[in-house]
Amino acid sequence: GAVVSQHPSRVICKSGTSVKIECRSLDFQATTMFWYRQFPKQSLMLMATSNEGSKATYEQGVEKDKFLINHASLTLSTLTVTSAHPEDSSFYICSASARDRSTDTQYFGPGTRLTVL
Amino acid sequence: GNSVTQMEGPVTLSEEAFLTINCTYTATGYPSLFWYVQYPGEGLQLLLKATKADDKGSNKGFEATYRKETTSFHLEKGSVQVSDSAVYFCALSANTGRRALTFGSGTRLQVQP
């Protein structure tokens, strides 16, 4: 149990376009979902935290207008990178904490590699 | 704020060697502590966790003990295998508020046959 999926796994887009990444909890309801960004050979940096039905909380330095997060249901959160530029190329990872399990354990999706040309 | 410090890698070991990856943390209150593993080309997987002082997390032969007096959560395994080659992340989660994870920089382990 506690499976989190992400779609797509890889995406290549042109500069200036927008890309949507989906994160789904497949077998549990997620109280909270988190979005991280991982640069090559570096650690994960938290971008934002989202709770179902409320606005996301962004970390300092993360542009909320550029990285739009929607948490429409207890099993789905989306991250939209708007007007993407090459510097947005990265590995984006979501995680979810389960509503009916220990809320201090996060389950991670497999990640989405974004390449902006 | 919260922070996690891990030993830098890569760590290169021969099969069946003993592994220790050091992790220390700074946090207010009593955080939960985690080790996550990232195998090549895959996402992060929870390896083990401990939620209070003196707790020992264990899984797949790996162990780590929550030491509040030294603010440490070192990862150990008595005999590593080639299949253990991966990047290991130490992380903490505050037990209040958003419970977001704060990660260490990760330690790459390479086990040679």
Chai-1 contact restraints between the chains, C-beta under 6 A:
chainA,res_idxA,chainB,res_idxB,connection_type,confidence,min_distance_angstrom,max_distance_angstrom,comment,restraint_id
A,F34,B,A100,contact,1.0,0.0,6.0,A-B,restraint_1
A,S43,B,F103,contact,1.0,0.0,6.0,A-B,restraint_2
A,S43,B,S105,contact,1.0,0.0,6.0,A-B,restraint_3
A,S43,B,G106,contact,1.0,0.0,6.0,A-B,restraint_4
A,L44,B,F103,contact,1.0,0.0,6.0,A-B,restraint_5
A,L46,B,A100,contact,1.0,0.0,6.0,A-B,restraint_6
A,T49,B,R98,contact,1.0,0.0,6.0,A-B,restraint_7
A,T49,B,A100,contact,1.0,0.0,6.0,A-B,restraint_8
A,D104,B,S32,contact,1.0,0.0,6.0,A-B,restraint_9
A,D104,B,S93,contact,1.0,0.0,6.0,A-B,restraint_10
A,D104,B,R99,contact,1.0,0.0,6.0,A-B,restraint_11
A,Q106,B,L101,contact,1.0,0.0,6.0,A-B,restraint_12
A,F108,B,G43,contact,1.0,0.0,6.0,A-B,restraint_13
A,F108,B,L44,contact,1.0,0.0,6.0,A-B,restraint_14
A,G109,B,G43,contact,1.0,0.0,6.0,A-B,restraint_15
A,P110,B,G43,contact,1.0,0.0,6.0,A-B,restraint_16
A,G111,B,G43,contact,1.0,0.0,6.0,A-B,restraint_17
